[in-house]
Amino acid sequence: MYKKLAELYEECSSTPKRLEKIKIVSKFLKYLSSTDKDVLYLLLGNIYPEYDERRIGISHQLAIKAISKATGTETKKIIHEWKMIGDLGKVAEKFTLHKKQSTLQSHILTTEKVLENLRKLPELEGIGTVNKKLSLITELLTSASPLEALYLIRTLIGDLRIGIQESTIRESLASAFFEKSKETSEKIQKAIDKSNDLVTVFDIAKKGKIKELEKVSLEVGKPIKAMLAQKVTTFKDGFKEVGKPCAVEYKYDGFRLIIHKQGEKVILFTRSLENVTKQFPEVVEYILKYIQGESFILDSEAVGFDRKTKKYTDFQAISQRIRRKYNIEELQKKLPVEVNIFDILYYNGKSQLDEPFEKRTELIKKIIKNHPYKIIHAKQIITGDEKRVKEFYKKALKDNQEGVMMKNLQSPYRPGRRVGNMIKLKPEERDLDLVITGAEYGAGKRHGWLSSFILSCKEGKSYLEVGKVGTGIKEKSEQGISFEELTKKIKPFIIKEKGKKVEVKPKIIVSVTYQEIQKSPNYNSGWALRFPRFTALRPDKPLSEITTLKEIEEDFKHQKRNYQYG
Ligand code: AMP
Protein backbone atom coordinates (compact mmCIF):
# COMPACT_ATOMS: atom_id res chain seq x y z
CA MET A 1 0.00 0.00 0.00
CA TYR A 2 1.41 3.39 -0.96
CA LYS A 3 -0.28 4.86 2.13
CA LYS A 4 2.12 2.97 4.39
CA LEU A 5 5.12 4.21 2.46
CA ALA A 6 3.87 7.81 2.56
CA GLU A 7 3.48 7.48 6.32
CA LEU A 8 7.00 6.12 6.57
CA TYR A 9 8.34 9.10 4.59
CA GLU A 10 6.43 11.41 6.89
CA GLU A 11 7.71 9.74 10.03
CA CYS A 12 11.30 9.96 8.79
CA SER A 13 11.02 13.59 7.84
CA SER A 14 9.55 14.46 11.23
CA THR A 15 12.82 13.70 13.01
CA PRO A 16 16.23 15.15 12.21
CA LYS A 17 17.95 12.43 14.25
CA ARG A 18 19.75 9.79 12.27
CA LEU A 19 19.33 7.09 14.91
CA GLU A 20 15.60 7.70 15.05
CA LYS A 21 15.37 7.39 11.28
CA ILE A 22 17.29 4.12 11.42
CA LYS A 23 14.87 2.80 14.03
CA ILE A 24 11.87 3.74 11.89
CA VAL A 25 13.28 2.27 8.68
CA SER A 26 14.51 -0.88 10.39
CA LYS A 27 11.03 -1.57 11.76
CA PHE A 28 9.64 -1.09 8.26
CA LEU A 29 12.23 -3.46 6.76
CA LYS A 30 11.48 -6.19 9.29
CA TYR A 31 7.93 -6.41 8.03
CA LEU A 32 8.63 -5.78 4.37
CA SER A 33 7.82 -8.91 2.40
CA SER A 34 9.97 -10.15 -0.45
CA THR A 35 7.19 -9.52 -2.93
CA ASP A 36 7.18 -5.82 -2.04
CA LYS A 37 10.95 -5.42 -1.96
CA ASP A 38 11.11 -2.93 -4.85
CA VAL A 39 9.63 -0.41 -2.43
CA LEU A 40 13.22 0.01 -1.26
CA TYR A 41 14.02 1.86 -4.48
CA LEU A 42 11.19 4.28 -3.78
CA LEU A 43 12.54 4.83 -0.30
CA LEU A 44 15.58 6.49 -1.85
CA GLY A 45 13.47 8.28 -4.45
CA ASN A 46 14.45 5.88 -7.23
CA ILE A 47 12.59 3.35 -9.34
CA TYR A 48 15.49 1.03 -10.16
CA PRO A 49 18.83 0.10 -8.57
CA GLU A 50 21.46 2.79 -8.66
CA TYR A 51 23.35 1.18 -11.52
CA ASP A 52 20.33 1.45 -13.78
CA GLU A 53 20.34 4.50 -16.01
CA ARG A 54 16.57 4.88 -16.15
CA ARG A 55 15.48 7.86 -14.07
CA ILE A 56 12.08 9.46 -13.49
CA GLY A 57 13.19 12.86 -14.83
CA ILE A 58 10.03 14.97 -14.62
CA SER A 59 10.21 18.75 -14.88
CA HIS A 60 8.51 21.04 -12.40
CA GLN A 61 6.34 22.35 -15.23
CA LEU A 62 4.92 18.91 -15.97
CA ALA A 63 4.36 18.21 -12.29
CA ILE A 64 2.41 21.47 -12.03
CA LYS A 65 0.24 20.51 -14.99
CA ALA A 66 -0.48 17.13 -13.42
CA ILE A 67 -1.47 18.67 -10.09
CA SER A 68 -3.70 21.04 -12.00
CA LYS A 69 -5.41 18.26 -13.90
CA ALA A 70 -5.80 15.94 -10.94
CA THR A 71 -7.15 18.55 -8.56
CA GLY A 72 -8.97 20.81 -11.00
CA THR A 73 -6.89 23.82 -9.94
CA GLU A 74 -5.64 26.49 -12.34
CA THR A 75 -1.89 26.26 -12.98
CA LYS A 76 -1.55 29.96 -12.15
CA LYS A 77 -2.87 29.30 -8.68
CA ILE A 78 -0.50 26.37 -8.23
CA ILE A 79 2.51 28.43 -9.30
CA HIS A 80 1.49 31.23 -6.98
CA GLU A 81 1.18 28.83 -4.06
CA TRP A 82 4.50 27.24 -4.94
CA LYS A 83 6.21 30.62 -4.81
CA MET A 84 4.74 31.16 -1.37
CA ILE A 85 5.53 27.73 0.12
CA GLY A 86 8.58 26.77 -1.93
CA ASP A 87 7.68 23.07 -1.96
CA LEU A 88 5.66 21.68 -4.83
CA GLY A 89 4.86 18.56 -2.80
CA LYS A 90 3.17 20.63 -0.10
CA VAL A 91 1.24 22.48 -2.80
CA ALA A 92 -0.03 19.16 -4.18
CA GLU A 93 -1.00 18.10 -0.67
CA LYS A 94 -2.98 21.29 -0.11
CA PHE A 95 -4.96 21.16 -3.35
CA THR A 96 -5.60 17.44 -3.03
CA LEU A 97 -7.06 18.12 0.37
CA HIS A 98 -9.35 20.81 -1.11
CA LYS A 99 -10.54 18.44 -3.77
CA LYS A 100 -11.11 15.52 -1.39
CA GLN A 101 -13.19 17.69 0.88
CA SER A 102 -15.48 18.56 -1.99
CA THR A 103 -15.74 15.20 -3.72
CA LEU A 104 -15.15 12.68 -0.94
CA GLN A 105 -14.02 10.10 -3.43
CA SER A 106 -11.19 7.80 -2.55
CA HIS A 107 -9.29 5.05 -4.29
CA ILE A 108 -6.65 2.82 -2.92
CA LEU A 109 -3.21 3.45 -4.36
CA THR A 110 -0.84 0.50 -4.28
CA THR A 111 2.96 0.73 -4.44
CA GLU A 112 2.85 -1.64 -7.43
CA LYS A 113 0.68 0.82 -9.31
CA VAL A 114 2.97 3.71 -8.37
CA LEU A 115 6.06 1.81 -9.51
CA GLU A 116 4.30 0.59 -12.65
CA ASN A 117 3.42 4.11 -13.75
CA LEU A 118 6.71 5.68 -12.70
CA ARG A 119 8.64 2.99 -14.54
CA LYS A 120 6.78 3.75 -17.75
CA LEU A 121 7.97 7.37 -17.68
CA PRO A 122 11.59 6.89 -18.81
CA GLU A 123 10.49 4.46 -21.54
CA LEU A 124 8.39 7.02 -23.39
CA GLU A 125 9.81 8.56 -26.53
CA GLY A 126 8.68 10.49 -29.58
CA ILE A 127 5.49 12.32 -30.43
CA GLY A 128 2.93 12.75 -27.69
CA THR A 129 5.39 11.83 -24.93
CA VAL A 130 4.52 14.80 -22.75
CA ASN A 131 0.82 14.03 -22.80
CA LYS A 132 1.38 10.37 -22.10
CA LYS A 133 3.57 11.25 -19.15
CA LEU A 134 0.99 13.70 -17.94
CA SER A 135 -1.76 11.11 -17.94
CA LEU A 136 0.40 8.52 -16.14
CA ILE A 137 1.13 11.00 -13.37
CA THR A 138 -2.41 12.37 -13.24
CA GLU A 139 -3.77 8.86 -12.88
CA LEU A 140 -1.69 8.40 -9.72
CA LEU A 141 -2.48 11.81 -8.30
CA THR A 142 -6.22 11.33 -8.83
CA SER A 143 -6.18 8.28 -6.58
CA ALA A 144 -3.83 9.82 -4.03
CA SER A 145 -4.62 11.06 -0.55
CA PRO A 146 -3.14 14.47 0.33
CA LEU A 147 -0.13 12.89 2.03
CA GLU A 148 0.40 10.48 -0.88
CA ALA A 149 0.19 13.39 -3.33
CA LEU A 150 2.87 15.22 -1.35
CA TYR A 151 5.34 12.37 -1.66
CA LEU A 152 4.38 11.42 -5.19
CA ILE A 153 5.22 14.93 -6.37
CA ARG A 154 8.45 15.05 -4.40
CA THR A 155 9.45 11.69 -5.88
CA LEU A 156 8.62 12.88 -9.39
CA ILE A 157 10.74 16.01 -9.16
CA GLY A 158 13.57 14.17 -7.40
CA ASP A 159 13.42 16.00 -4.08
CA LEU A 160 12.14 13.64 -1.39
CA ARG A 161 13.46 15.64 1.62
CA ILE A 162 13.26 12.83 4.17
CA GLY A 163 16.94 12.53 4.97
CA ILE A 164 17.35 8.87 4.05
CA GLN A 165 20.55 7.81 2.38
CA GLU A 166 22.11 4.54 1.37
CA SER A 167 23.97 4.52 4.70
CA THR A 168 20.67 4.87 6.62
CA ILE A 169 19.36 1.79 4.86
CA ARG A 170 22.61 -0.07 5.51
CA GLU A 171 22.34 0.61 9.24
CA SER A 172 18.64 -0.22 9.22
CA LEU A 173 19.33 -3.57 7.54
CA ALA A 174 21.97 -4.26 10.18
CA SER A 175 19.64 -3.59 13.07
CA ALA A 176 16.63 -5.30 11.49
CA PHE A 177 18.30 -8.60 10.71
CA PHE A 178 21.61 -8.92 12.59
CA GLU A 179 23.40 -8.15 15.82
CA LYS A 180 24.58 -4.62 15.21
CA SER A 181 28.33 -4.16 15.06
CA LYS A 182 30.88 -2.28 13.02
CA GLU A 183 31.84 -5.51 11.32
CA THR A 184 28.25 -6.25 10.29
CA SER A 185 27.86 -2.77 8.84
CA GLU A 186 31.06 -3.21 6.87
CA LYS A 187 29.91 -6.53 5.48
CA ILE A 188 26.56 -5.09 4.43
CA GLN A 189 28.34 -2.12 2.86
CA LYS A 190 30.62 -4.44 0.90
CA ALA A 191 27.62 -6.35 -0.40
CA ILE A 192 25.99 -3.05 -1.42
CA ASP A 193 29.18 -1.90 -3.14
CA LYS A 194 29.48 -5.11 -5.10
CA SER A 195 25.87 -5.48 -6.13
CA ASN A 196 25.07 -1.75 -6.31
CA ASP A 197 21.55 -2.86 -5.53
CA LEU A 198 19.85 -2.51 -2.13
CA VAL A 199 17.08 -4.93 -3.04
CA THR A 200 19.57 -7.74 -3.70
CA VAL A 201 21.18 -7.07 -0.33
CA PHE A 202 17.81 -6.84 1.42
CA ASP A 203 16.82 -10.23 0.02
CA ILE A 204 19.93 -11.87 1.44
CA ALA A 205 19.94 -9.93 4.71
CA LYS A 206 16.34 -10.97 5.39
CA LYS A 207 17.57 -14.54 5.81
CA GLY A 208 19.75 -13.34 8.68
CA LYS A 209 22.93 -15.09 7.56
CA ILE A 210 25.88 -12.75 7.41
CA LYS A 211 27.99 -15.38 5.61
CA GLU A 212 25.59 -15.24 2.68
CA LEU A 213 26.31 -11.55 2.26
CA GLU A 214 29.97 -12.32 1.72
CA LYS A 215 29.01 -14.36 -1.33
CA VAL A 216 27.61 -11.34 -3.20
CA SER A 217 29.94 -10.83 -6.10
CA LEU A 218 30.65 -8.35 -8.84
CA GLU A 219 28.87 -8.89 -12.10
CA VAL A 220 30.38 -8.00 -15.42
CA GLY A 221 28.09 -5.57 -17.21
CA LYS A 222 26.56 -4.17 -14.04
CA PRO A 223 28.14 -0.78 -13.38
CA ILE A 224 30.08 -0.37 -10.19
CA LYS A 225 30.91 2.90 -8.47
CA ALA A 226 34.47 4.11 -8.85
CA MET A 227 36.83 4.45 -5.92
CA LEU A 228 37.55 8.10 -5.14
CA ALA A 229 40.69 9.88 -4.04
CA GLN A 230 41.51 12.24 -1.21
CA LYS A 231 43.60 15.32 -1.68
CA VAL A 232 46.86 16.45 -0.14
CA THR A 233 49.04 19.45 -0.92
CA THR A 234 52.57 18.16 -0.27
CA PHE A 235 54.44 15.00 -1.17
CA LYS A 236 55.29 14.58 2.51
CA ASP A 237 51.60 14.48 3.42
CA GLY A 238 51.05 12.10 0.53
CA PHE A 239 53.61 9.66 1.93
CA LYS A 240 52.11 10.06 5.40
CA GLU A 241 48.78 8.88 4.05
CA VAL A 242 49.84 6.05 1.77
CA GLY A 243 53.15 4.91 3.30
CA LYS A 244 56.57 4.33 1.77
CA PRO A 245 57.22 3.08 -0.82
CA CYS A 246 54.06 3.76 -2.78
CA ALA A 247 52.90 3.77 -6.36
CA VAL A 248 52.92 7.17 -8.04
CA GLU A 249 50.96 7.58 -11.25
CA TYR A 250 50.15 10.33 -13.69
CA LYS A 251 46.89 11.99 -12.81
CA TYR A 252 45.52 12.17 -16.33
CA ASP A 253 43.35 15.09 -17.28
CA GLY A 254 40.60 13.14 -18.96
CA PHE A 255 37.53 11.29 -17.80
CA ARG A 256 37.04 8.09 -15.94
CA LEU A 257 36.08 4.99 -17.89
CA ILE A 258 35.16 1.76 -16.18
CA ILE A 259 35.49 -1.05 -18.64
CA HIS A 260 33.54 -4.29 -18.46
CA LYS A 261 34.25 -7.23 -20.73
CA GLN A 262 32.66 -10.64 -21.04
CA GLY A 263 33.66 -12.72 -24.05
CA GLU A 264 33.33 -10.43 -27.06
CA LYS A 265 31.09 -7.95 -25.31
CA VAL A 266 32.56 -4.72 -23.97
CA ILE A 267 30.65 -2.08 -22.00
CA LEU A 268 32.06 1.30 -21.00
CA PHE A 269 30.72 3.33 -18.09
CA THR A 270 31.56 6.83 -16.85
CA ARG A 271 31.98 7.53 -13.18
CA SER A 272 28.33 8.53 -12.93
CA LEU A 273 27.47 5.04 -14.22
CA GLU A 274 26.38 6.21 -17.64
CA ASN A 275 26.83 3.72 -20.45
CA VAL A 276 29.03 5.37 -23.13
CA THR A 277 30.00 2.29 -25.15
CA LYS A 278 28.46 3.59 -28.36
CA GLN A 279 30.40 6.83 -28.16
CA PHE A 280 33.80 5.08 -28.09
CA PRO A 281 33.89 2.28 -30.67
CA GLU A 282 37.68 2.49 -30.98
CA VAL A 283 38.09 1.86 -27.25
CA VAL A 284 35.98 -1.28 -27.55
CA GLU A 285 38.31 -2.42 -30.30
CA TYR A 286 41.45 -1.73 -28.21
CA ILE A 287 40.04 -3.71 -25.31
CA LEU A 288 39.30 -6.71 -27.47
CA LYS A 289 42.62 -6.56 -29.27
CA TYR A 290 45.14 -5.59 -26.64
CA ILE A 291 43.92 -7.01 -23.35
CA GLN A 292 43.94 -10.69 -22.56
CA GLY A 293 41.19 -12.37 -20.60
CA GLU A 294 37.75 -13.87 -20.95
CA SER A 295 36.10 -11.47 -18.52
CA PHE A 296 37.25 -8.44 -16.57
CA ILE A 297 36.38 -5.07 -15.06
CA LEU A 298 39.04 -2.36 -15.39
CA ASP A 299 39.32 1.17 -14.08
CA SER A 300 40.92 3.76 -16.33
CA GLU A 301 41.17 7.35 -17.45
CA ALA A 302 40.64 8.23 -21.12
CA VAL A 303 42.64 11.23 -22.19
CA GLY A 304 42.59 13.20 -25.44
CA PHE A 305 45.59 13.93 -27.65
CA ASP A 306 46.38 15.81 -30.80
CA ARG A 307 46.89 13.41 -33.70
CA LYS A 308 49.58 15.55 -35.33
CA THR A 309 51.66 16.79 -32.43
CA LYS A 310 50.90 13.79 -30.18
CA LYS A 311 50.48 16.24 -27.32
CA TYR A 312 47.87 15.47 -24.70
CA THR A 313 44.90 17.83 -24.65
CA ASP A 314 42.79 18.86 -21.67
CA PHE A 315 39.47 17.39 -20.66
CA GLN A 316 37.44 20.20 -22.22
CA ALA A 317 38.76 19.29 -25.66
CA ILE A 318 37.29 15.79 -25.59
CA SER A 319 34.30 16.29 -23.33
CA GLN A 320 31.89 16.47 -26.27
CA ARG A 321 32.66 12.85 -27.10
CA ILE A 322 30.93 11.68 -23.93
CA ARG A 323 27.50 12.99 -24.91
CA ARG A 324 27.61 12.89 -28.71
CA LYS A 325 25.34 10.19 -30.13
CA TYR A 326 25.74 10.99 -33.84
CA ASN A 327 28.66 11.50 -36.28
CA ILE A 328 30.69 9.40 -33.94
CA GLU A 329 33.23 8.36 -36.55
CA GLU A 330 34.01 11.93 -37.48
CA LEU A 331 34.46 12.92 -33.88
CA GLN A 332 36.58 9.86 -33.23
CA LYS A 333 38.99 11.00 -35.95
CA LYS A 334 39.05 14.56 -34.74
CA LEU A 335 39.29 13.84 -31.04
CA PRO A 336 41.18 10.60 -30.43
CA VAL A 337 41.59 9.25 -26.92
CA GLU A 338 44.19 7.12 -25.19
CA VAL A 339 42.98 4.79 -22.45
CA ASN A 340 45.17 4.60 -19.36
CA ILE A 341 44.37 1.55 -17.27
CA PHE A 342 45.17 2.01 -13.60
CA ASP A 343 43.17 -0.64 -11.76
CA ILE A 344 41.49 -4.00 -12.08
CA LEU A 345 38.42 -5.06 -10.10
CA TYR A 346 37.56 -8.43 -11.55
CA TYR A 347 39.37 -10.97 -13.68
CA ASN A 348 38.24 -14.23 -15.24
CA GLY A 349 35.44 -14.91 -12.80
CA LYS A 350 37.25 -13.68 -9.70
CA SER A 351 36.84 -10.44 -7.77
CA GLN A 352 40.13 -8.59 -7.32
CA LEU A 353 38.71 -6.01 -4.88
CA ASP A 354 40.46 -7.47 -1.84
CA GLU A 355 43.78 -8.12 -3.55
CA PRO A 356 46.48 -5.60 -2.60
CA PHE A 357 47.02 -2.82 -5.15
CA GLU A 358 50.52 -4.15 -5.83
CA LYS A 359 49.08 -7.48 -6.97
CA ARG A 360 46.38 -5.81 -9.05
CA THR A 361 49.08 -3.75 -10.76
CA GLU A 362 51.05 -6.90 -11.57
CA LEU A 363 47.96 -8.44 -13.10
CA ILE A 364 47.32 -5.38 -15.28
CA LYS A 365 50.91 -5.50 -16.54
CA LYS A 366 50.52 -9.16 -17.37
CA ILE A 367 47.35 -8.89 -19.39
CA ILE A 368 47.82 -5.65 -21.30
CA LYS A 369 49.84 -5.08 -24.45
CA ASN A 370 50.81 -1.43 -24.29
CA HIS A 371 49.92 0.55 -27.41
CA PRO A 372 50.70 4.22 -26.78
CA TYR A 373 47.96 6.56 -28.06
CA LYS A 374 45.55 3.65 -27.92
CA ILE A 375 45.66 1.81 -24.64
CA ILE A 376 48.37 1.59 -21.99
CA HIS A 377 48.97 0.79 -18.36
CA ALA A 378 48.91 4.22 -16.64
CA LYS A 379 52.41 5.68 -16.27
CA GLN A 380 53.62 4.59 -12.87
CA ILE A 381 56.70 4.49 -10.65
CA ILE A 382 57.12 2.79 -7.30
CA THR A 383 59.20 4.80 -4.88
CA GLY A 384 59.66 6.09 -1.36
CA ASP A 385 61.85 8.97 -2.46
CA GLU A 386 60.30 12.44 -2.44
CA LYS A 387 62.76 13.70 -5.02
CA ARG A 388 61.69 11.08 -7.51
CA VAL A 389 58.03 11.85 -6.93
CA LYS A 390 58.75 15.52 -7.55
CA GLU A 391 60.51 14.75 -10.84
CA PHE A 392 57.68 12.49 -11.91
CA TYR A 393 55.15 15.16 -10.95
CA LYS A 394 56.96 17.76 -13.07
CA LYS A 395 57.02 15.36 -15.97
CA ALA A 396 53.28 14.80 -15.64
CA LEU A 397 52.60 18.54 -15.71
CA LYS A 398 54.89 18.95 -18.70
CA ASP A 399 52.89 16.25 -20.41
CA ASN A 400 49.77 18.40 -19.92
CA GLN A 401 48.42 16.19 -17.16
CA GLU A 402 46.91 17.38 -13.90
CA GLY A 403 49.42 16.09 -11.36
CA VAL A 404 50.01 12.73 -9.73
CA MET A 405 48.16 10.09 -7.75
CA MET A 406 49.91 8.35 -4.85
CA LYS A 407 48.60 4.92 -3.96
CA ASN A 408 49.15 2.56 -1.05
CA LEU A 409 50.61 -0.70 -2.36
CA GLN A 410 48.66 -2.90 0.04
CA SER A 411 45.24 -1.31 -0.27
CA PRO A 412 42.09 -3.03 -1.52
CA TYR A 413 39.68 -1.45 -4.03
CA ARG A 414 36.71 0.15 -2.29
CA PRO A 415 33.96 0.98 -4.79
CA GLY A 416 32.30 4.32 -4.25
CA ARG A 417 34.48 5.25 -1.27
CA ARG A 418 36.73 8.26 -0.95
CA VAL A 419 39.72 6.57 0.54
CA GLY A 420 42.92 7.68 2.19
CA ASN A 421 44.98 5.08 0.37
CA MET A 422 44.60 6.84 -2.96
CA ILE A 423 45.78 10.45 -2.89
CA LYS A 424 45.73 13.15 -5.53
CA LEU A 425 48.20 15.97 -5.82
CA LYS A 426 47.54 18.82 -8.19
CA PRO A 427 49.05 22.32 -8.61
CA GLU A 428 47.61 25.05 -6.48
CA GLU A 429 45.49 26.82 -9.04
CA ARG A 430 43.21 23.91 -9.29
CA ASP A 431 39.81 23.10 -10.63
CA LEU A 432 36.76 23.12 -8.46
CA ASP A 433 33.75 21.14 -9.58
CA LEU A 434 30.69 23.21 -8.76
CA VAL A 435 27.03 23.11 -9.61
CA ILE A 436 25.05 25.92 -11.21
CA THR A 437 22.19 26.98 -8.92
CA GLY A 438 21.27 30.31 -10.46
CA ALA A 439 21.90 32.58 -13.42
CA GLU A 440 21.17 35.96 -14.88
CA TYR A 441 20.12 36.98 -18.39
CA GLY A 442 22.60 39.19 -20.21
CA ALA A 443 22.18 42.40 -22.13
CA GLY A 444 23.42 43.72 -25.49
CA LYS A 445 24.82 40.98 -27.67
CA ARG A 446 24.09 38.45 -24.95
CA HIS A 447 20.46 39.44 -24.81
CA GLY A 448 18.24 36.37 -24.49
CA TRP A 449 21.04 34.22 -23.11
CA LEU A 450 21.99 33.53 -19.57
CA SER A 451 25.39 35.14 -19.20
CA SER A 452 26.37 34.95 -15.58
CA PHE A 453 26.10 31.79 -13.52
CA ILE A 454 25.89 31.29 -9.79
CA LEU A 455 28.08 28.46 -8.58
CA SER A 456 27.52 26.38 -5.50
CA CYS A 457 29.46 23.83 -3.52
CA LYS A 458 28.02 21.05 -1.39
CA GLU A 459 27.45 21.04 2.34
CA GLY A 460 25.71 17.87 3.47
CA LYS A 461 22.54 17.77 1.41
CA SER A 462 22.44 21.48 0.61
CA TYR A 463 24.19 23.64 -1.93
CA LEU A 464 25.86 26.87 -0.89
CA GLU A 465 26.83 29.67 -3.22
CA VAL A 466 30.49 30.53 -3.66
CA GLY A 467 30.56 32.88 -6.64
CA LYS A 468 29.49 33.86 -10.11
CA VAL A 469 31.15 32.95 -13.37
CA GLY A 470 30.89 34.37 -16.87
CA THR A 471 34.55 34.29 -17.89
CA GLY A 472 35.69 31.37 -19.98
CA ILE A 473 32.34 30.88 -21.67
CA LYS A 474 32.45 31.80 -25.36
CA GLU A 475 30.34 33.94 -27.65
CA LYS A 476 30.40 31.30 -30.38
CA SER A 477 30.22 27.55 -29.98
CA GLU A 478 33.16 26.93 -32.35
CA GLN A 479 35.41 28.43 -29.69
CA GLY A 480 34.21 26.21 -26.84
CA ILE A 481 31.09 26.13 -24.67
CA SER A 482 28.97 29.14 -25.66
CA PHE A 483 26.44 31.18 -23.69
CA GLU A 484 23.76 29.90 -26.04
CA GLU A 485 24.63 26.25 -25.39
CA LEU A 486 24.79 26.69 -21.65
CA THR A 487 21.48 28.59 -21.64
CA LYS A 488 19.82 25.73 -23.52
CA LYS A 489 21.19 23.20 -21.05
CA ILE A 490 20.01 25.19 -18.05
CA LYS A 491 16.53 26.16 -19.23
CA PRO A 492 14.76 22.87 -18.40
CA PHE A 493 15.99 23.18 -14.82
CA ILE A 494 14.82 26.70 -14.10
CA ILE A 495 12.71 26.67 -10.94
CA LYS A 496 11.97 30.36 -10.49
CA GLU A 497 12.35 33.56 -12.50
CA LYS A 498 12.46 37.05 -11.10
CA GLY A 499 13.36 39.85 -13.49
CA LYS A 500 16.59 38.85 -15.14
CA LYS A 501 17.50 36.37 -12.42
CA VAL A 502 16.64 32.72 -12.41
CA GLU A 503 16.94 30.02 -9.80
CA VAL A 504 18.14 26.68 -11.16
CA LYS A 505 17.78 23.12 -9.91
CA PRO A 506 21.28 21.82 -9.11
CA LYS A 507 21.97 19.66 -12.16
CA ILE A 508 24.66 21.20 -14.37
CA ILE A 509 28.14 20.63 -13.03
CA VAL A 510 31.07 22.73 -14.24
CA SER A 511 34.79 22.91 -13.56
CA VAL A 512 36.21 26.32 -12.77
CA THR A 513 39.61 27.67 -11.82
CA TYR A 514 40.06 30.75 -9.66
CA GLN A 515 42.76 33.04 -8.40
CA GLU A 516 41.90 33.25 -4.77
CA ILE A 517 39.28 32.36 -2.18
CA GLN A 518 38.03 35.17 0.05
CA LYS A 519 35.73 35.40 3.03
CA SER A 520 32.53 37.03 1.84
CA PRO A 521 29.14 37.99 3.21
CA ASN A 522 27.73 38.09 -0.33
CA TYR A 523 27.29 34.36 -0.67
CA ASN A 524 25.59 32.03 1.77
CA SER A 525 28.66 29.78 2.01
CA GLY A 526 30.57 32.67 3.56
CA TRP A 527 33.19 32.38 0.82
CA ALA A 528 33.69 33.88 -2.61
CA LEU A 529 35.92 32.85 -5.48
CA ARG A 530 37.92 35.69 -6.96
CA PHE A 531 38.15 35.66 -10.74
CA PRO A 532 36.59 32.29 -11.38
CA ARG A 533 36.99 31.04 -14.91
CA PHE A 534 34.86 28.35 -16.54
CA THR A 535 37.00 25.50 -17.90
CA ALA A 536 34.62 22.63 -18.68
CA LEU A 537 31.19 21.12 -18.42
CA ARG A 538 31.33 17.94 -16.36
CA PRO A 539 28.55 15.68 -17.62
CA ASP A 540 30.62 12.77 -16.35
CA LYS A 541 30.54 13.81 -12.69
CA PRO A 542 27.67 13.01 -10.34
CA LEU A 543 26.34 15.65 -7.98
CA SER A 544 27.58 13.68 -5.01
CA GLU A 545 31.17 14.34 -6.07
CA ILE A 546 31.25 18.09 -6.43
CA THR A 547 33.54 20.22 -4.25
CA THR A 548 32.44 20.40 -0.63
CA LEU A 549 32.41 23.42 1.66
CA LYS A 550 35.11 21.75 3.72
CA GLU A 551 37.36 21.48 0.67
CA ILE A 552 36.88 25.18 -0.07
CA GLU A 553 37.81 26.02 3.50
CA GLU A 554 40.87 23.79 3.20
CA ASP A 555 41.89 25.51 -0.02
CA PHE A 556 41.53 28.86 1.70
CA LYS A 557 43.80 27.73 4.54
CA HIS A 558 46.43 26.47 2.16
CA GLN A 559 46.48 29.31 -0.33
CA LYS A 560 48.40 31.66 1.93
CA ARG A 561 51.40 29.41 1.96
CA ASN A 562 53.74 28.95 -0.90
CA TYR A 563 53.64 25.31 -1.81
CA GLN A 564 56.48 23.72 -3.62
CA TYR A 565 55.01 20.23 -3.62
CA GLY A 566 58.08 18.83 -2.00
P1 AMP B 1 39.32 14.40 -8.91
O1 AMP B 1 38.42 14.32 -10.10
O2 AMP B 1 40.12 15.67 -8.83
O3 AMP B 1 38.62 14.04 -7.61
O4 AMP B 1 40.43 13.27 -9.07
C1 AMP B 1 40.14 11.91 -9.15
C2 AMP B 1 40.02 11.49 -10.59
O5 AMP B 1 41.28 11.49 -11.24
C3 AMP B 1 39.55 10.08 -10.78
O6 AMP B 1 38.16 9.98 -10.66
C4 AMP B 1 40.03 9.74 -12.19
O7 AMP B 1 39.02 10.11 -13.11
C5 AMP B 1 41.21 10.66 -12.39
N1 AMP B 1 42.50 9.98 -12.60
C6 AMP B 1 43.42 10.33 -13.52
N2 AMP B 1 44.50 9.54 -13.47
C7 AMP B 1 44.29 8.64 -12.47
C8 AMP B 1 45.05 7.55 -11.93
N3 AMP B 1 46.28 7.25 -12.38
N4 AMP B 1 44.50 6.85 -10.90
C9 AMP B 1 43.27 7.17 -10.41
N5 AMP B 1 42.51 8.17 -10.88
C10 AMP B 1 43.00 8.91 -11.91
Boltz pocket constraint, residues with backbone or C-beta under 6 A from the ligand:
constraints:
  - pocket:
      binder: B
      contacts: [[A, 226], [A, 227], [A, 228], [A, 229], [A, 249], [A, 250], [A, 251], [A, 252], [A, 253], [A, 254], [A, 255], [A, 256], [A, 271], [A, 300], [A, 301], [A, 342], [A, 378], [A, 379], [A, 405], [A, 424]]
      max_distance: 6.0
